[in-house]
């Protein structure tokens, strides 16, 4: 890819992700309530089976007993994903000992490249409480569908590809039920204080 086209691809991917995220927020907030045939927000979640960076199986049952933050992305993401993971790490650091009372998951939307070993290496730069989840394309497709995540492979001119995806943080309660998108665009102290209501 030439230096002149790469920024355009990144901008297009970011714009697509932002649009998908805004649509999902509008839907979750009831903005589409007047449309027939639109699923209710309670439909987010469901059964899944993935593998974390240590090779351990993680299912929907793993979410129960603690509130969870779930973020979908991929290790080749140039900016949105590392930024979100850094912000999650800052909140976990601010929580201190309470960080262990929260599940934090980074779910790959790129199972072709994101093996457990790749996820382990990638997450070594972030808070150790973060678990990276991946699996077969079929396993990943199931959780993507269950969480109503938008994820699409976008070919690049050099023969490679990037992923356009929903960039929301999902807050799940102790029963594994969806609560709301979680806002990280604030101070870690404010975000941690908000999370403590669910611990």
N, C-alpha and C positions, 0 to 999 in steps of 0.2 A: 504494500500500500504506500502511495506517495505521501509526502508530508502534508500536502495540501488537502488530500481527501480524508486522512485519518481523523482530523477534528470534526469533519462533517458526519462521519459514522458515529463518533462518540456523542455528538450533539443530538443526532437522530435517535440513537438508542436511549439517551437520557430523556428526551422529549416524549418518546413512546412510553417509557416507564412512568414518567410523571403523569401523563394522561391516564394511564391505567390505574395508577394510585389514586388520582382524584376521582375517577369514576367509582372506584371501590369505596372510597370514603363517603361519597354522595349516596351510594347504595346502602352502606351500613348505617348511615345517619337517617335513613328513611326518605331520602330525596327521590327514590324511584318507587315509593310506596303506591303511587297511583297507577303504575304499569302492571298489567296482568301477566301472570306467569313468571314473575321474578321471585327467586328463592329468598326465604327469610334469612337474616343474619345468623340465626341459630344453626343454620345448616353448615356452618364453617367448622371443620375438624373431621373427626371420624377415625376409622381404623387405618393403621399403617405399620409397616415394619421396615426399619432402616438400620444401618450400622454406623456407630460413632468412630472417631479417629483412633480409638484403641481396639477396635474390632468387636465391641460389645453391641448386642442387639438392643435397639430402642424401639418401643411401640407406643401406641396411644396410652397404654397403662402406665408408662414411665412418667407421664405428665401428672398423674394423680398424686395428691398428698402435698404438692407444692405448686404455687403459681408459676407460670412459664412465660418467657419471652421467646417468640419464634420468628426468625428472620430468614427469608429465602434469598439466595444469591449464588455466587460462584467465585472460585479462586482467581480466575483470570480477569475479574471485574476491575476496571482501571481506577474507579473513584468512589462510586456510591457504596459498594460493599465494605471496603476497608474503612471508610468513614463511619458507617453504621456500627461496625464491629469495634472500632475505637471508642465510639460514644457509649456502646454497651459496656465496654471494659471500664470506662470511667465511672459509670453508675455502679458497677460491681465493686470497684475499688472504694467508692464512697460508702457503700453499704457495709463494708468491713466484715465482721463475723456473720452478719445477716445474709451475706451473699450466698452462703451455703443453703439458705432456705428458699432459694429460687432456682428453677431450671432455666438455662439459657441455651438455645439451640440455633445453630447456623445450618440451614438445610440447603444442600446444593441443588440447583436446577440444571446442572451440567454433569450428569453422571458419567458421560463418556470420558471426561478428563479428570474429574474430581474423585479419585480413589480415596480410601481411608488414609493411606500413607501421605497422599498429597494434602489432604485436609489437616492431618496432624502437623505437617511441616508448616503449612500456612497459618494455622491457629497458634503456633508457638510464639507469634509476635503479639498475641492478645492475652486477655485475662485467662488464667487456667480453668476457671469455672465454665468457660464456653465449650460446648460440645458441637463438633461438626458432624452432620449426618449425611450419609449418601447411601447408594444402593444400586440395584439394576435399573435400567431405564424404566421398566415396568413398575418397580417399587416407588421410584421417584415420581412417576406420572400419577400414581394413586394418591400420594399426599398432596401433590400440586392440585389435583382435581378436588380433593377433600377440603382444602383451604382456599379454594377459588382463586388460586394464584395465576396471574398471567405470566407465561414464560415462552419465549420464542427464540429459536436460533436465527441469527442474522449473519449471513455469509459476508466476508470481507473480500476485497479485491485481490488480496495476496493468497487467496485459497484457504484461509483460516476462517474462523467465525467468532462472533461474540454472542452474548445472550441479552435479550431485552426482557426485563422481568419486573414484577411488582416489587416496590421497595418499601413496603410497610413492615412495621414490627407488630406482630400479633400478641396481644396479652390474653393468656388463658388463665382461668381460675384454678383452684386446688382440685376441682373435679374434672379438669381437662376441657372445660367449656369456654368458648370464646367470650371475652368481655368487651374489648374494643381495640382499635389501633392504638399503640402506645407512642406517645410523643417524646422523642429524644432531643428535639430542637429547643432545649432549655438547659439550664445549669444542671450538672450531675446531682447537685444537692436537692434541687426541686424534683428531679425525676426519681431519685431515691426515696424522698419523702412520700411521693405519690405511691410508689411500689409497696412501701411498708404497710399500707392499708390492706394489702392482699396477703401479707405474709402470715 
